[in-house]
Amino acid sequence: MLGRTTPTAVSRADQHPSLISVLTSVCQRREDSLPITYEIDPEQKLVVTRIWGAATEDEVAEHNRSLRTDPQFDPHYRQLADLSGITEVLVSTKVIEDTARDQYFAPGVRRAFVASADAAFGLARMFALRAESTGQTIHVFRDRAAAEAWLGL
């Protein structure tokens, strides 16, 4: 899609030359921003994951691969996963169960998930309950401040 515009946009761009650069910029931002990101903070020993929009199973799998193989990742770091921006759940319960069994955080490390929408909250609780069988310590919150307090931030 990058570099392409619709015929309507091209005709408008002919009338307003700056419009083509605005449209190209919007296309680039959409393609460059995935609905799942993470940041690793070595000073706080923390991984902050953010999921928004309608993340797919493939995007979740790619995020997990990327984080697991990131040279800065330490499995003993705490995690704050912000799911409050999820607008649509496109991940099956089977994928949640499989992902919960395939852990790469060390057992006992505190991980807080924040989910305000009922569907995301329920799926996060399902994930947390399944992950407990592998020694994971995951709590699900509706409020980010409570999650940060539990993590000691």
C-alpha atoms as one frame of an Amber mdcrd trajectory, in Angstrom:
protein
   0.000   0.000   0.000   2.944   2.283   0.602   3.219   4.888  -2.130  -0.194
   4.061  -3.589  -3.127   6.420  -3.496  -6.681   6.033  -4.629  -7.778   7.813
  -7.813  -9.811  10.202  -5.664  -6.741  11.022  -3.586  -4.671  11.603  -6.716
  -7.211  14.034  -8.164  -7.361  15.866  -4.825  -3.576  15.830  -4.680  -3.466
  17.502  -8.087  -5.517  20.319  -6.616  -3.580  20.365  -3.317   0.052  19.193
  -3.758   0.624  18.877   0.000  -2.196  16.316   0.291  -0.106  13.589  -1.381
   2.586  13.919   1.283  -0.033  13.750   4.045  -1.590  10.609   2.531   1.816
   8.962   2.107   2.690   9.814   5.721  -0.555   8.264   7.006   0.064   5.087
   4.975   3.600   4.799   6.342   2.435   5.222   9.941  -0.214   2.518   9.525
   2.248   0.048   8.025   5.030   0.835  10.493   2.912   0.518  13.635   1.931
  -3.006  14.587  -0.841  -3.511  17.126   1.666  -5.049  19.571   4.841  -3.399
  20.816   7.190  -3.877  23.712   9.900  -1.903  25.438  12.600  -3.335  27.666
  13.766  -1.157  30.550  16.952  -2.678  32.053  17.108  -0.071  34.833  13.669
  -1.035  36.160  14.084  -4.673  35.090  10.784  -4.371  33.278   9.186  -5.334
  29.972   6.253  -3.145  28.958   4.024  -4.703  26.310   1.206  -2.786  24.657
  -1.553  -4.364  22.571  -4.238  -2.293  20.858  -6.748  -2.507  18.063  -7.442
  -5.960  16.677  -4.250  -7.979  17.102  -4.246 -11.294  15.244  -2.863 -14.686
  16.229   0.060 -14.217  13.831   0.901 -10.845  15.384   0.818 -12.343  18.880
   3.117 -15.162  17.753   5.504 -12.691  16.097   5.580 -10.534  19.238   6.426
 -13.580  21.369   9.219 -14.643  18.982  10.646 -11.125  18.870  10.634 -10.641
  22.627  11.991 -14.101  23.375  14.943 -13.598  21.002  15.632  -9.942  21.797
  19.206  -9.730  23.165  18.033  -7.219  25.827  15.322  -9.547  27.121  15.957
 -11.085  30.521  13.441 -13.739  31.621  13.753 -12.471  35.204  12.377  -9.014
  34.328   8.840  -8.146  35.433   6.203  -7.450  32.798   3.461  -4.865  32.472
   1.142  -5.815  29.605  -1.338  -3.095  28.681  -4.313  -4.636  26.876  -6.596
  -1.677  27.459  -6.473  -0.609  23.803  -7.833  -3.886  22.417 -10.919  -3.195
  20.337 -11.518  -6.678  18.966 -10.389 -10.125  20.106  -9.027 -12.107  17.154
  -7.135 -14.731  19.143  -8.684 -18.139  19.755  -8.824 -19.828  23.135  -6.576
 -22.584  21.745  -3.845 -20.065  20.926  -4.217 -18.539  24.390  -3.879 -21.977
  25.994  -0.880 -22.916  23.820   0.840 -19.597  24.506   0.191 -19.939  28.236
   2.003 -23.287  28.257   4.954 -21.945  26.209   6.436 -19.494  28.709   9.721
 -17.641  28.356   9.514 -15.565  31.536  11.106 -17.253  34.546   8.709 -18.916
  36.995   7.681 -16.635  39.863   8.413 -13.363  38.035   5.605 -10.857  38.583
   3.617 -10.063  35.464   0.664  -7.669  35.454  -1.888  -7.486  32.657  -4.205
  -4.474  32.403  -7.486  -5.013  30.554 -10.457  -2.695  30.798 -12.807  -4.377
  28.296 -14.632  -7.470  29.544 -13.562  -9.712  26.636  -9.873  -8.824  26.971
 -10.059  -9.142  30.756 -11.609 -12.619  30.472  -9.024 -13.837  27.990  -6.193
 -12.417  30.099  -7.577 -14.261  33.144  -7.779 -17.468  31.107  -4.144 -16.983
  30.047  -3.053 -16.294  33.632  -4.829 -19.360  35.013  -3.318 -21.637  32.352
   0.157 -20.120  32.842   0.045 -20.766  36.597   0.591 -24.462  35.840   4.064
 -23.541  34.525   4.908 -21.520  37.646   3.981 -18.117  36.242   2.767 -15.330
  38.519   0.331 -13.246  36.486  -2.349 -10.965  37.890  -4.960  -9.244  35.745
  -6.099  -5.731  36.616  -8.633  -3.290  35.242  -6.609  -0.328  36.493  -3.030
   0.437  35.386  -2.130   2.225  38.626  -3.063  -0.900  40.626  -0.982  -3.066
  38.278   2.019  -0.756  38.617   1.675  -0.745  42.404   1.570  -4.566  42.476
   4.746  -4.631  40.337   6.424  -2.175  42.708   6.784   0.593  40.127
